[in-house]
Amino acid sequence: MKRIFLYSLLTLFSLNLNAQQESQYTQFMYNKLALNPGYAGNQEAPSLQAIVRSQWLGVEGAPSTQVLSFSLPLAHQRIGLGMNISRQAISIFENITLDMSYAYRFPLGRGYLGLGIQGSLRSLSADFTDPRLHATQPINLDPSIPANQQQKYLFNLGSGFYYEGEHFYLGFSIPRILENNIDFNTPNDLQLSKEIPHAFLMGGASFVLNDQMSLQPQILLKYVNNAPLDADINLSLNILNKYLAGLTYRLGGSSVTGFGESIDIVLAAQLSPKVLFSVSYDLTLSDLKNFSTGSVEAMLRYNFGQNEAQEYVNPRFF
């Protein structure tokens, strides 16, 4: 059954369909720079963070993602620079993307609005010599299957805005606007598959319950033309501004059962004024639950400018 699932993935990559192409993150609240260039420089100090994700554990060729991000505020946080390097692997396919972001930030009301632009360079590759590929006859006898690794490079542009007030945030972005041809050996005038612009709308708020706890609802809406609207809906409890525990419901999954794609557990701890660590686990609700034990994700963030003697002020749980 796992091979059947792999064949299905390869079939989807060969069709001219509009579907979610961007990487999926359960901890979107900690990975906004990968989704929205307007977020660049939003941290009060230079910050470096890493995210690793293994999706659909137990399924051969399932997606895996690694992300390294750096954000730098300049000119008293009026300018933000960001860099995002990500790698996504699905079966024999690998995407490596470099995003460079610039945001101009200015005060608006009781917060800051960041207007961002982004340029990205993406390497797409497919290794048809991978031993995981199986066929009814030897692959080298089929002239339509390349005998080596295929690779191409794509440039794209994106933009977005991000506003953060005292107790809420709101952002909208389209990280990649150009509809590049992503076929390896097909001329541009005979395009079978292409990059599709993805639109992201994110928002969240913090409601103080008492002097020790606050409640934080957050949402990420994901839209692609001619594809179903997707969303991650999160509700988290912030304890002492040091710990966070949350649940996320992800839409999608089976159109028959209607249960959605997954229920996700998110746990985070502000280990010091400089270090934030979080983990998440996705409990699959769709038909994939018969083949997978779920998905896991971990994030580590380091802020360079904080003083260890400082109290835990504004730990940026969102």
N, C-alpha and C positions, 0 to 999 in steps of 0.2 A: 504493500500500500504506500510505503514511503516513496518508492520509485514512481508510482503513479502520480503522486503529488509533485515530484520533481518534473515529470513530463508535463504536467499541467502548467507549472511555472514557466517552462521553456516555451510552451504554446502561447501563453499570454504575452510573452516578450515579442513574439513574432507577429502579432495582430495589430491592426490600426485601431486601438481602443483608447478612450480617454479614461484614465483611472489614476489613483494615487501613485505618483512616481517618487515623491520626496520621502526621505527617511522618516520613520515614526518614532516618537519619543514619549514615554510615559511621563517623564519629569520635564515637561515642556516649560514649567515655571522656572526651572534652573537652566534652560537652554534657549533662551529667547534670542540670543545673538544669531543662532543658526536659522531662525525663522524670520527675524525682523532687524534690518540694518539700523532702524531708528533707535534701537536699544543701545547702540555703541556708546560707551562712555557713561552709562547710567550709574555704574558703581562709583562710590566716592573715592576709590583708589584704584590703581592698576590691579587687574585680577586675571588669574589664569585658572582654567578649569578643564577637567577631562571627564568624558562620559563614555562608558562602554555598555553595549546592549547586545544580548543574545535573545533572539526571538524564536518562539515555537521550539523549545527544547525537545530533543528527541526526533526531530524531523531532519532527514538528510538534505543538505543544501539550503536550509532555512536562513533568513536574513540575519546578519550580524553587523553591528555598527560601532565605530570608534570615532570620537570627536575630541579635538583639542581646540580651545578657544582662548583668545586673549583680548581684553578690552582695556582701553587707555583713555582716561579723561584728561583734557587739556584746557588751558585758558579758563581756569576756575569752573570747570565742568561745562563750559559753553561749547566745546568741541569734543566729539568722541570719535576715536579710531578703534576699529575692531578687525580681528583676523580669525577666521574659522577654517580649520582643516578637518575634513571628515572622510571616512572610508566606509563604504557599504558594500558588502559581499552577499550575493544571492546565487547559490549554486556555482556555475562557472563564470558568472558575471561579477565584475568589480567596478565600482565607481569611486574615484578619488577626486574630491572637490576642494578647491581653495577659494574662499570668499574674503574679499577685502571691503570693509565698510567705512563710511564716513557719515557722521551725524552732526548737524548743527543744532544745538540745544539752547532754548531760551525760556525764561520764566513766564509762566502763564497761570494766573490765579495763584493757588497755593502749591503749585508744582512746576514741573519742567516738561516742555514738549520737545521731543527730538525728531527732526526730519532727516531721514537717512537715505543714502544711495549705496549701491553695492555693485561691484564687478566680480565675476566668478570665472574661474577656469576649471573645467572638469575633464578628467580622463576616464573614458569608457573602455573597458576591455572585456573580452570573452575568450576563455581558454578552451578550445575545442579538443585539446589533447588530454583534458582532465580524465583520469581513469574512472570517475563516477558516472561518466556518460555511458549509456547502454543503448544498443540498437538491435533490431532483428537480424541484421547482417553486419559484417565488419564495417566500421565507420569509414575506413580508408577506401572502401569501394563506392562510396556515394560522393560524386563530384560536387554536389550542392553543399556539402559540409566542409568548411575550411580545414586544412591539415595543420594549421598552426594557430597561434594566438592572434586575435584581431584587436586593434586599438584605434581610437580616434580621440581628438581633443575638441572641446566646445567652449566657446566664450559666451557669457550671458550677462545681462544687466537686471538689477532689481531695485526696488524702493520700498519705503514704509515709513510710518510715523509711530511714535511711542510716547504716551503721556503717563506720567506718574505723579499723583497728588499725595496728600498726607495719608490717606487710607484707601486708595484705590489706584488701579492702573488700567489703561486701555491702549490697544495697539492694532494696527492693520498693516499688512504687507503683502507684496507679491515678490518673492525673492528672485524669481527667474521669469522674465517677460518674453524673451525671444523663443520662438518655436523652432528650435534647431532640429535638423535631421539626425536621428540617432541610429540609422541603419549603417552597417559597416561597409558594405560593398554595393550600395545602391546610390545612383546619382541623385542630386538634389531635386531634379525635375521628375523623379519617380520615387517619391517619398512614401514609404510604407509605415514608418513609425517616427514619432517626433516627441520632443519635450513639450509638455503642456503646462502653461502657467498655473500655479497653485496660489490661491488666496487664503491668507490666515487672518482671522479676527480673534484677538485674545483679550481677556479682561479678568479682573479680580478685585476683591475688596477685603478689608480687615475690619471686623466688628469686635470691639472690646467687650468681653464678658465680665471680667473683674480685673484686679491688679496683677493676676497671675496668668490669665488665659485670654486668648482671642480666637475668634472663628473666622476662617478665610475661605470663602467660596471662590473658585476660579473656573474659567472655561476657555477652551480653544476650539474654534470652529474652523474646519478645513473644507475648502470648496474647489472643485475642479469642474470645468464645463462638461456637461453630459455625463456626470458621475454623481452618485448619491451624496448628499451633504453628510459630512462626518464631523464628529465632535467628541472631545474629552471633557467631562464634567467632574470637577474635583471639589471636595469639601475637606478642609484640613483644620486641625486644632493646634494652635501655637501655644506652647506651655513655657512660661518664664522667658520668652524670647530666646530660648536655647534649644528646645526640642519641638518637633513637629510630627504629627501622625495624621495621615489622610487617606481617603478612599476616592478612587476615580472610576466613573462609569464611562466606557467607550462605546459609542454607537457603532453600527455596522453588523457584522456577523451574518447569520442566516436570515434570509427574508421569510423563511417558513416558520421558524420558532419565534423570531422577533425578540430574542433575548439580548441582542447586542453582541459586540465583539469580546469584551472582557470586563472584569472587575479588577481594579488595580489597587494594591496597598503601597503607600509611600511613607517612608520613615526618614527623618532627617535630624541631625544634631549639629549645633554650632559648637565644635570642639574647642575653639578658642576664637578670639576676635579676628584671627586670620584664616581660620580653617572651617569650612562647612562640608559635611559629608552626608550623603543620602543614598538610600537604596530603595528599589521598588520591585514588586513581583506582580505579574499579570496572570490572573486566573482566567483561562480561556473559556468563553461561553459558547462560541460558535462550534460548528461540526469538527473543527480542528482539535477539539478537546479529546477526540478519540485517538489522536496520533501524537499529541504534544502534552508535556507536563507544565506548559506555561512559558512565560518570558521573564527575564531578569534584567535589571539595569542598575548601574551604580554611577555616582557622580562625586567628584572631589573638587572643591574650589579653594583657591588660595588668594587672599587679598594682600598685596605687598605693603600698602601704606598704613595699616593699622598698627597701633602700639599695643604690646601685650599687656600693659598696665591699664588699658582702657576697659571700661565696662562694656557689656554686650549691648551696644547701642546700634539700632538699625541693622540687624543681621541679614536683611534682604532675603527673608524666607520666600518672597516673591519678587 
